Amino acid sequence: MPLEKPAPAPAIQLHGLVKRFDDVVAVDGLDLEIQPGECFGLLGPNGAGKTTTIEILVGLQPETAGEVRVLGSTWGRDDHALRARIGVSLQETRLPERLTVIEVLRLFRSFYPSGRAPADVIEEVGLADKARTWTVKLSGGQRQRLALGCALVGDPDLLVLDEPTTGLDPQARLHIGDVILAYRRRGRTVLVSTHYMEEAQRLCDRVAIVDHGQRLALGAPAALIAALGGDQVVELTVAGEAPPDAELAALPAVRGVRRSGRALVLSTGDARATLPAVLALAQTRGLALESLATRQASLEDVFVALTGRSLRDE
């Protein structure tokens, strides 16, 4: 009987990761395992500890406590060899202003023992028409695409992207997402942090939702959404005093009720059953509906259900 192959070691392992800055705890006992070939999302608001976690993972700063293993190794052994296997794009990448796009990518390619042709990477990130343009002349979105190209040009085993699409227009965000998906289809591992929940749903095999340096939820996006108890949402606001939560929870197909400011958010398994009941309740109680909408449940709903606040609340 043939022996089964052992499961590959995780690409990233964090156990009890802690990072303190004086009296501030930025990361508070974080546990994560990311498998080879996985696109993994680290989700949370600004200040949740995402960037600090990433900086520790890529060797830019030490942990205060806990265990960190990246591609089977730890920082402090052969850091040069480990860096050669990782491509990184942080929130802010300072680029030499008097180099052209192609020159920047040639420079970054020289940092790796092997890699990809800079011209191919320029094409992939959508900057072919800017190849001879100085970086100082690029728009903010073009600079972010160039930063992604710098992370890709070494053909790394692990691609780490911190908020790669913040501030981009929707078309540019979709393009970068397609580049990330293409990289993942080549069997490489991707870790991406973002506060765009819809982006995470599209790109990631699994996500971890973090806040205040702690992991609040972990799983496939669809599984986390299903855990809300309904795949649809009915959201309404009313003039005057809203009905009590218990009355709303008793409506047909409603599986959860929460409040977001003045809005009442109902998780439901069947919006077609819930909507008429909402309208009937409003009529019975003499409530004036200011707004009423239905939509699919999202990771944003998961986050609010876990934290009691919107992802973009500061």
GIVEN-V971271 format. One record per pair of residues at least 24 apart in sequence whose ideal C-beta (glycine too) atoms are under 6 Angstrom apart, sorted by the first residue. I is the first residue (numbers start at 1). J is the second residue. Records with the same first field share a line. If there is no record, write none. Layout:
# GIVEN-V971271
I->J, J
This chain:
# GIVEN-V971271
8->36
9->72
10->35
11->36, 158, 189
12->70
13->69
14->68
15->66, 67
16->66
17->63, 66
18->64, 65, 66
19->52, 63, 64
20->64
25->213
26->52, 213
27->52, 53, 213
28->213, 214
30->215
32->208
36->189
37->187
38->189, 205
39->184, 190, 203, 204, 205
40->191, 206
41->192, 200, 204, 207
42->193, 208
43->200, 207, 209
44->210, 211
45->195, 311
48->210, 211
49->210, 213
50->193
51->162
54->160, 162
58->88, 160
71->158
84->112, 113
85->156, 157
86->156, 158
87->151, 152, 154, 156, 159
88->151, 160
89->147, 148, 151, 161, 164
90->162
91->162, 163
93->147
95->135
97->135, 136
100->132, 134
101->127, 130, 131, 133, 146
102->131
105->149, 153
108->150, 153
109->153
112->154
115->153, 154, 155
116->153, 155
118->153
121->149, 152, 153
124->179
125->149
126->175
141->168, 172
158->189
159->183, 190
160->191
161->192
162->193
163->193
177->203
195->311
197->298, 299, 300
200->299
201->299
209->303
211->307
216->306
217->306
221->299
224->302
225->297
228->267, 297
229->255, 256, 267
230->255, 267, 268, 269
231->297
232->268, 271
233->295, 297
234->266, 268, 271, 274, 294
235->263, 265, 293
236->264, 292
237->262, 263, 290, 291
238->287, 289
239->288, 290
251->277
252->277
